[in-house]
Amino acid sequence: MTAFALASPPGPRVLIDGSWRDYFAGTGYLGLQGHPAIVRAGIEALERYGLTTATSRGGYGEHEAFRAVEAAASRFWDVERAIYVPSAYLGNAILLQGLRPDYDRVFIDEASHYSAWDGARTAGAPLVPFHHRDPEDLERQLKTHLLPRERPLVISDGVFPISGAIAPALAFLDVLAPFDGGMLCLDDAHASGVLGAHGRGVLDHFQIVSDRCHATHTLSKALGGYGGILPGSASFVAALNRLSAISIAASPPPVPAAQASAAALALASAEPERRHRLWANVAHARAAFRVLGWSLNDSPAPILCLGARPGLDLAHIQRQLFARDLCVAHVTRYSSAPPGGALRIAIFATHTMEQIDRLAAEVAGLL
Ligand SMILES: Cc1ncc(COP(=O)(O)O)c(C=O)c1O
């Protein structure tokens, strides 16, 4: 846990420990947190409805605000239905529990997020890890472990939270093709609202349209709201509600969070230029840090991972940057953190090019 405490909305400039600082941490990639329309929607709902429904949606906890966010999510992901769940963390469990009749064995990228592992464990199917982002090893594991007539489910992060790497979803689908009933599930927490022509995530990025592919989304990061979303067909959503107790038996997110999230989704849909600005900033930042010796590809993912290099003290660099009012995360222990740790730089649509250039210049001065 870090000692820093935010005293402002997350954004390109934040108040931490009494000073305003340039902020390249966290996950507010579209710069929507603190947007007046989102804040207003939350305040109005709080005044009108109070904080929570005080019972689950399976009881009398159904609420028009939940229906509003689900309708907004259905439009955003262009699907028949979507379920709004307490978090994307729980969303992975809901997804794998709900799909349980349709698969027999789970193959998981070894570097997947804790929530994918926990979700898979709660669903109770045998679990086989494969090497990180390695379709050849996935194929080897499928051939080694899958029994005759068993149907595989492959799960991976869509975008890995520290490395920023994108899952090779097309290659995974090629490997799955010969296996009857194979499914691919992506945890798109860092891709929701960010990747793809419509901002729908990694499937959108690769233009994959298939009822064998599913993704867990979060509203709590790029999209500026709060909670998890599972989009799909009406029958898919009905199965999740029937087979997972979480969405009917846990408290739903606070009602103001739902109302604010509906407003956030509407903004993200109405302002695709946020996503385009984000991609331009990401390209600018990747080029700036490539010059400093880190090998960064041209991915549109808004996470730059500056890994360990001989003679570099990443913790010292992070502290020195903070002393210059620049916030980046130094991550040594989290899923997808590379050996030796990394400086994780999050890029937002609302950063200016000057902010990005200043960060790169300060890092250059510390090398
Ligand atoms: C890859 C990944 N999946 C899932 C989650 C959980 O999402 P949520 O915050 O909506 O529970 C996170 C959160 O940090 C994450 O990084």
The ligand as a Tripos MOL2 file, in Angstrom:
@<TRIPOS>MOLECULE
LIG
   16    16     1     0     0
SMALL
NO_CHARGES

@<TRIPOS>ATOM
      1 C1         -7.0200   -6.5090  -14.6450 C.3       1 LIG1
      2 C2         -8.0320   -6.1050  -13.6240 C.ar      1 LIG1
      3 N1         -9.1830   -6.7890  -13.5480 N.ar      1 LIG1
      4 C3        -10.1480   -6.4670  -12.6590 C.ar      1 LIG1
      5 C4         -9.9740   -5.4280  -11.7930 C.ar      1 LIG1
      6 C5        -11.0760   -5.1040  -10.8270 C.3       1 LIG1
      7 O1        -11.9180   -4.1570  -11.3580 O.3       1 LIG1
      8 P1        -12.9210   -3.3860  -10.3680 P.3       1 LIG1
      9 O2        -12.0900   -2.3070   -9.7660 O.co2     1 LIG1
     10 O3        -14.0320   -2.8980  -11.2000 O.co2     1 LIG1
     11 O4        -13.3510   -4.3800   -9.3590 O.co2     1 LIG1
     12 C6         -8.7980   -4.6920  -11.8110 C.ar      1 LIG1
     13 C7         -8.6700   -3.5760  -10.8480 C.2       1 LIG1
     14 O5         -7.8160   -2.9760  -10.5020 O.2       1 LIG1
     15 C8         -7.7900   -5.0430  -12.7460 C.ar      1 LIG1
     16 O6         -6.6450   -4.3700  -12.7910 O.3       1 LIG1
@<TRIPOS>BOND
     1     1     2 1
     2     2     3 ar
     3     2    15 ar
     4     3     4 ar
     5     4     5 ar
     6     5     6 1
     7     5    12 ar
     8     6     7 1
     9     7     8 1
    10     8     9 2
    11     8    10 1
    12     8    11 1
    13    12    13 1
    14    12    15 ar
    15    13    14 2
    16    15    16 1
@<TRIPOS>SUBSTRUCTURE
     1 LIG1         1 GROUP 0 **** ****
